[in-house]
Amino acid sequence: METFTPKKLRILISILFVTMCSVAQVNVTEDFENGNFPFTLWQDGGDRCDFNTNSAVNGNNSVRLKRGGVNRSTTYTSDIDLTSYTSVSISFDFKFSGCENGDDFFVEYSEDSGVNYTNIGTYTLGGSYSNNTIYNVSIPITDAGTTQYTSTSRFRIRGSGNGNNDLFFLILN
């Protein structure tokens, strides 16, 4: 059995301290106040996604998703390298407007540059959510099982609805 001298003990504690401190939280914020699509991180995902300069959420600007198909009413991130992180979450503010009970939007995660997506959150009007109220949510993504942190990770928010007046406003924080 090896004995720990004071010098070895200090080295071991230093290594543990550096290891524990090397995992950091990085907040990537997109408030949409500086410009238009394409933003630094979030991209326009179709003709039913637009930059809204009369924000219904907070600040002056937001992203507005109108009801549409998978490739029409989305906003998505560029690739994000998440390989050095031990935990990841996506947080955002949102508001339903002009929607009927059952209208919803989805938050999705991809580990392959958007070739495939996994649903990580569904927000449906009715029950817990109503029109014209601002909500803040945070969704943790676990790096285990079927979800992996990769160098080509992406997030996508996809609107769904059944009428032209169904609107989903978003601010990513």
Backbone as numpy.savetxt, mean C-alpha at the origin, in Angstrom:
# Nx Ny Nz CAx CAy CAz Cx Cy Cz
33.43 -26.69 26.72 32.59 -25.52 26.72 33.48 -24.28 26.72
33.15 -23.35 25.86 33.95 -22.14 25.72 33.56 -21.13 26.80
34.59 -20.48 27.36 34.33 -19.42 28.34 34.37 -18.08 27.64
33.56 -17.18 28.11 33.50 -15.84 27.54 34.32 -14.89 28.39
35.35 -14.36 27.80 36.14 -13.34 28.46 35.39 -12.02 28.32
35.73 -11.02 29.13 35.06 -9.72 28.97 35.17 -9.18 27.55
36.31 -9.39 26.89 36.48 -8.89 25.52 35.53 -9.62 24.56
35.45 -10.94 24.67 34.54 -11.70 23.81 33.08 -11.33 24.07
32.75 -11.09 25.33 31.40 -10.72 25.69 31.03 -9.36 25.09
31.96 -8.38 25.13 31.72 -7.06 24.53 31.53 -7.19 23.03
32.32 -8.03 22.38 32.20 -8.22 20.93 30.84 -8.85 20.60
30.45 -9.86 21.37 29.17 -10.51 21.15 28.01 -9.53 21.34
28.05 -8.74 22.38 27.00 -7.74 22.63 26.98 -6.71 21.51
28.15 -6.29 21.05 28.22 -5.32 19.95 27.61 -5.89 18.68
27.90 -7.15 18.37 27.34 -7.78 17.18 25.82 -7.87 17.30
25.33 -8.27 18.46 23.88 -8.35 18.67 23.24 -6.97 18.54
23.86 -5.93 19.07 23.33 -4.59 19.00 23.26 -4.11 17.56
24.34 -4.31 16.82 24.37 -3.89 15.40 23.33 -4.66 14.61
23.19 -5.96 14.87 22.20 -6.77 14.17 20.79 -6.28 14.46
20.50 -6.00 15.71 19.17 -5.52 16.08 18.89 -4.14 15.51
19.87 -3.29 15.42 19.67 -1.94 14.92 19.68 -1.86 13.40
20.10 -2.91 12.72 20.18 -2.85 11.26 18.82 -3.01 10.60
17.81 -3.47 11.34 16.47 -3.57 10.81 15.76 -2.26 11.13
15.43 -1.51 10.10 14.84 -0.20 10.30 13.50 -0.11 9.58
12.67 0.78 10.07 11.41 1.05 9.40 11.62 2.23 8.47
11.17 2.07 7.25 11.25 3.13 6.27 9.84 3.45 5.82
9.43 4.69 5.97 8.11 5.10 5.52 8.23 5.74 4.15
7.50 5.21 3.22 7.44 5.78 1.88 6.07 6.43 1.77
6.06 7.74 1.60 4.81 8.48 1.59 4.57 9.10 0.22
3.34 9.02 -0.22 2.94 9.66 -1.48 1.64 10.40 -1.18
1.72 11.70 -1.00 0.51 12.46 -0.70 -0.10 13.12 -1.94
0.56 12.95 -3.08 0.09 13.43 -4.38 0.01 14.96 -4.46
0.71 15.65 -3.58 0.68 17.12 -3.58 1.66 17.72 -4.58
2.59 16.93 -5.10 3.61 17.47 -6.00 3.51 16.89 -7.40
2.53 17.32 -8.15 2.52 16.93 -9.55 1.37 16.07 -9.97
1.65 15.20 -10.91 0.65 14.37 -11.56 1.27 13.02 -11.87
0.51 12.10 -12.42 1.06 10.81 -12.80 2.10 11.00 -13.89
3.20 10.24 -13.94 3.58 9.24 -12.94 4.26 9.91 -11.74
3.93 9.44 -10.56 4.56 9.92 -9.34 5.83 9.13 -9.11
6.52 9.45 -8.03 7.74 8.75 -7.68 7.49 7.25 -7.54
6.41 6.89 -6.91 6.13 5.49 -6.61 4.85 4.98 -7.28
3.78 5.73 -7.19 2.47 5.27 -7.67 2.24 5.68 -9.12
1.63 4.76 -9.87 1.41 4.95 -11.30 -0.08 4.92 -11.63
-0.43 5.55 -12.73 -1.79 5.56 -13.25 -2.08 4.18 -13.84
-3.17 3.56 -13.39 -3.45 2.20 -13.83 -4.56 2.06 -14.83
-4.95 3.12 -15.50 -5.99 2.97 -16.52 -6.83 4.21 -16.67
-7.76 4.16 -17.61 -8.56 5.34 -17.93 -9.61 5.66 -16.88
-9.80 4.80 -15.87 -10.75 5.07 -14.78 -10.01 5.44 -13.49
-8.74 5.76 -13.61 -7.91 6.23 -12.49 -7.44 7.63 -12.86
-7.63 8.58 -11.96 -7.13 9.91 -12.27 -6.65 10.64 -11.03
-5.89 11.68 -11.31 -5.35 12.58 -10.31 -6.43 13.61 -10.02
-6.84 13.72 -8.77 -7.93 14.60 -8.39 -7.38 15.80 -7.63
-7.56 17.00 -8.17 -7.02 18.22 -7.53 -8.00 18.87 -6.58
-9.13 18.27 -6.36 -10.09 18.75 -5.38 -10.31 17.62 -4.38
-9.26 17.33 -3.63 -9.21 16.12 -2.81 -10.41 15.97 -1.90
-10.98 14.79 -1.94 -12.06 14.46 -1.04 -11.54 13.78 0.22
-10.22 13.63 0.34 -9.67 12.93 1.50 -8.97 13.91 2.43
-7.81 14.41 2.05 -7.11 15.44 2.82 -6.09 16.12 1.91
-5.59 17.26 2.30 -4.69 18.00 1.43 -5.43 18.53 0.22
-4.72 18.81 -0.84 -5.33 19.31 -2.07 -5.59 18.24 -3.10
-4.77 17.19 -3.10 -4.82 16.20 -4.17 -5.01 14.79 -3.63
-5.59 13.95 -4.47 -5.74 12.54 -4.15 -5.85 11.77 -5.47
-5.87 10.45 -5.37 -6.13 9.61 -6.53 -7.59 9.20 -6.47
-8.25 9.28 -7.60 -9.66 8.89 -7.68 -9.77 7.68 -8.60
-10.38 6.62 -8.08 -10.67 5.43 -8.88 -12.17 5.39 -9.10
-12.57 5.25 -10.35 -13.99 5.09 -10.69 -14.23 3.62 -10.99
-15.44 3.20 -10.91 -15.73 1.79 -11.20 -15.19 1.46 -12.58
-14.70 0.26 -12.72 -14.14 -0.15 -14.00 -13.56 -1.54 -13.89
-12.89 -1.97 -14.91 -12.31 -3.31 -14.93 -10.95 -3.34 -14.27
-10.39 -4.53 -14.18 -9.09 -4.74 -13.53 -8.02 -3.84 -14.12
-8.01 -3.67 -15.41 -6.96 -2.88 -16.05 -7.35 -1.43 -16.29
-8.49 -0.99 -15.75 -8.95 0.38 -15.99 -8.98 1.23 -14.73
-9.33 0.66 -13.60 -9.56 1.41 -12.37 -8.56 0.99 -11.29
-7.28 1.20 -11.58 -6.24 0.81 -10.63 -5.18 1.88 -10.52
-4.48 1.86 -9.41 -3.21 2.55 -9.27 -2.26 1.53 -8.67
-1.01 1.57 -9.09 -0.06 0.56 -8.65 1.32 1.20 -8.47
2.16 0.52 -7.71 3.51 1.03 -7.48 4.46 0.50 -8.55
5.55 1.20 -8.70 6.69 0.65 -9.44 7.26 -0.47 -8.58
8.21 -1.23 -9.10 8.84 -2.29 -8.30 9.52 -1.69 -7.08
9.38 -2.37 -5.95 10.01 -1.97 -4.69 10.85 -3.15 -4.21
12.10 -2.91 -3.86 12.97 -3.96 -3.33 12.71 -4.09 -1.84
12.04 -5.16 -1.44 11.70 -5.39 -0.03 12.56 -6.49 0.60
13.59 -6.96 -0.09 14.36 -8.10 0.38 15.09 -7.84 1.69
15.39 -6.59 2.02 16.15 -6.31 3.25 15.24 -6.03 4.45
13.93 -6.17 4.30 13.01 -5.84 5.39 12.49 -7.10 6.08
12.20 -6.94 7.36 11.63 -8.04 8.13 10.12 -7.87 8.31
9.61 -6.68 8.10 8.17 -6.45 8.14 7.82 -5.29 7.22
6.67 -5.40 6.59 6.21 -4.40 5.64 4.71 -4.21 5.85
4.25 -2.96 5.74 2.82 -2.70 5.75 2.53 -1.55 4.81
1.31 -1.48 4.32 0.86 -0.39 3.49 -0.26 0.32 4.25
-0.15 1.64 4.37 -1.14 2.44 5.08 -1.68 3.51 4.14
-2.96 3.79 4.26 -3.55 4.81 3.41 -4.86 5.31 4.00
-5.27 6.50 3.55 -6.57 7.07 3.87 -7.46 6.87 2.65
-8.74 6.64 2.88 -9.65 6.49 1.75 -11.04 6.98 2.11
-11.82 7.18 1.07 -13.21 7.61 1.24 -14.03 7.06 0.08
-15.20 6.50 0.40 -16.17 6.12 -0.61 -17.02 7.35 -0.93
-17.43 7.49 -2.19 -18.31 8.59 -2.57 -19.23 8.11 -3.69
-20.54 8.28 -3.50 -21.51 7.89 -4.52 -21.67 6.40 -4.68
-21.22 5.63 -3.72 -21.27 4.17 -3.83 -22.52 3.61 -3.16
-22.88 2.41 -3.56 -23.99 1.69 -2.94 -23.41 0.57 -2.09
-24.22 0.10 -1.13 -23.77 -1.02 -0.30 -23.32 -2.17 -1.19
-22.18 -2.73 -0.86 -21.61 -3.83 -1.63 -20.52 -3.39 -2.60
-20.45 -2.09 -2.94 -19.36 -1.61 -3.79 -18.07 -1.70 -2.99
-16.97 -2.05 -3.66 -15.73 -2.27 -2.92 -14.50 -1.96 -3.75
-13.37 -1.96 -3.04 -12.08 -1.89 -3.72 -11.13 -2.84 -3.02
-10.06 -3.20 -3.72 -9.15 -4.23 -3.26 -7.72 -3.69 -3.19
-6.99 -4.13 -2.18 -5.56 -3.84 -2.06 -4.85 -5.15 -2.33
-3.88 -5.11 -3.25 -3.23 -6.34 -3.68 -1.71 -6.20 -3.64
-1.05 -7.34 -3.48 0.41 -7.39 -3.39 0.94 -8.35 -4.45
2.03 -7.95 -5.11 2.68 -8.79 -6.10 4.15 -8.94 -5.75
4.68 -10.12 -5.95 6.12 -10.34 -5.73 6.85 -10.55 -7.04
6.15 -10.34 -8.19 6.76 -10.60 -9.49 6.47 -9.48 -10.51
6.68 -8.24 -10.10 6.50 -7.07 -10.97 5.09 -6.92 -11.52
4.11 -7.43 -10.80 2.74 -7.26 -11.22 2.20 -8.31 -12.17
2.95 -9.39 -12.38 2.44 -10.47 -13.22 1.27 -11.15 -12.52
1.42 -11.41 -11.21 0.37 -12.02 -10.39 0.18 -11.17 -9.13
-1.04 -11.08 -8.66 -1.34 -10.34 -7.44 -2.10 -11.22 -6.46
-1.86 -10.96 -5.16 -2.58 -11.61 -4.07 -3.38 -10.53 -3.34
-4.65 -10.79 -3.08 -5.49 -9.84 -2.36 -5.07 -9.80 -0.89
-4.74 -8.61 -0.38 -4.37 -8.45 1.03 -5.37 -7.61 1.80
-6.36 -7.05 1.10 -7.38 -6.25 1.78 -8.55 -5.96 0.86
-9.77 -6.07 1.41 -10.99 -5.72 0.69 -11.78 -4.77 1.55
-12.21 -3.67 0.95 -12.97 -2.64 1.67 -14.29 -2.45 0.96
-15.39 -2.76 1.68 -16.72 -2.81 1.09 -17.63 -1.81 1.79
-18.35 -1.02 1.00 -19.31 -0.08 1.57 -20.44 -0.86 2.23
-20.85 -0.38 3.40 -21.87 -1.06 4.19 -21.18 -1.71 5.37
-21.91 -1.96 6.42 -21.28 -2.55 7.60 -20.35 -1.56 8.27
-19.04 -1.76 8.13 -18.04 -0.92 8.79 -17.75 0.39 8.07
-18.11 0.51 6.80 -17.74 1.68 6.01 -18.97 2.32 5.39
-18.95 3.66 5.30 -20.06 4.40 4.70 -19.52 5.48 3.77
-20.39 6.05 2.95 -20.00 7.12 2.04 -19.61 8.38 2.82
-18.70 9.14 2.24 -18.32 10.48 2.70 -17.71 10.51 4.09
-17.05 9.43 4.49 -16.31 9.37 5.74 -14.88 8.97 5.40
-13.91 9.64 5.99 -12.50 9.32 5.73 -12.04 8.25 6.71
-11.41 7.21 6.19 -10.89 6.11 6.99 -9.39 5.99 6.79
-8.69 5.52 7.82 -7.27 5.22 7.72 -7.09 3.75 8.03
-6.37 3.05 7.16 -6.10 1.63 7.39 -4.62 1.34 7.19
-4.17 0.28 7.81 -2.80 -0.21 7.65 -2.88 -1.73 7.52
-2.24 -2.25 6.48 -2.29 -3.69 6.20 -0.88 -4.24 6.29
-0.59 -5.12 7.27 0.72 -5.76 7.33 0.81 -6.89 6.31
1.98 -7.05 5.71 2.24 -8.13 4.78 3.29 -9.03 5.40
2.98 -10.29 5.59 3.87 -11.22 6.25 4.75 -11.93 5.23
6.06 -11.94 5.48 7.02 -12.60 4.60 7.13 -14.07 5.02
6.11 -14.83 4.65 6.08 -16.25 5.02 5.02 -16.95 4.20
5.14 -18.23 4.11 4.12 -19.00 3.39 4.06 -18.64 1.93
2.90 -18.15 1.49 2.71 -17.86 0.07 3.15 -16.46 -0.32
3.47 -15.60 0.63 3.89 -14.23 0.33 5.36 -14.06 0.67
6.13 -13.58 -0.28 7.57 -13.37 -0.09 7.93 -11.93 -0.40
8.91 -11.39 0.32 9.46 -10.07 0.00 10.50 -10.27 -1.10
10.34 -9.56 -2.20 11.25 -9.71 -3.33 11.77 -8.35 -3.78
12.67 -8.35 -4.72 13.17 -7.10 -5.29 12.21 -6.54 -6.33
11.18 -7.29 -6.66 10.18 -6.86 -7.64 8.78 -6.81 -7.04
8.71 -6.42 -5.76 7.42 -6.32 -5.07 6.65 -5.10 -5.56
5.34 -5.24 -5.62 4.45 -4.13 -6.01 3.17 -4.19 -5.19
2.53 -3.03 -5.07 1.20 -2.93 -4.50 0.26 -2.39 -5.57
-0.99 -2.81 -5.51 -2.00 -2.30 -6.44 -3.29 -2.08 -5.67
-3.97 -0.98 -5.96 -5.30 -0.72 -5.42 -6.24 -0.68 -6.60
-7.27 -1.53 -6.53 -8.16 -1.74 -7.66 -9.60 -1.45 -7.25
-10.22 -0.52 -7.95 -11.61 -0.15 -7.67 -12.58 -1.11 -8.34
-13.70 -1.32 -7.68 -14.77 -2.13 -8.22 -16.07 -1.41 -7.87
-17.07 -1.59 -8.65 -18.35 -0.94 -8.40 -19.29 -1.29 -9.51
-20.52 -0.77 -9.43 -21.49 -1.14 -10.45 -22.14 0.06 -11.13
-21.65 1.26 -10.87 -22.23 2.45 -11.50 -21.18 3.50 -11.77
-21.45 4.38 -12.71 -20.49 5.42 -13.07 -20.25 6.43 -11.95
-21.14 6.50 -10.98 -20.95 7.45 -9.88 -20.18 6.84 -8.71
-19.75 5.59 -8.83 -18.98 4.94 -7.76 -17.55 5.45 -7.78
-17.14 6.14 -6.72 -15.81 6.76 -6.65 -15.11 6.31 -5.38
-13.79 6.09 -5.49 -12.94 5.72 -4.36 -11.77 6.70 -4.37
-11.62 7.48 -3.30 -10.54 8.47 -3.20 -9.48 7.93 -2.26
-8.19 8.13 -2.61 -7.08 7.56 -1.85 -5.97 8.55 -1.61
-5.37 8.51 -0.44 -4.10 9.16 -0.10 -3.24 8.09 0.53
-2.08 7.82 -0.03 -1.20 6.79 0.51 -0.25 7.42 1.52
-0.18 6.86 2.71 0.73 7.39 3.72 1.45 6.30 4.34
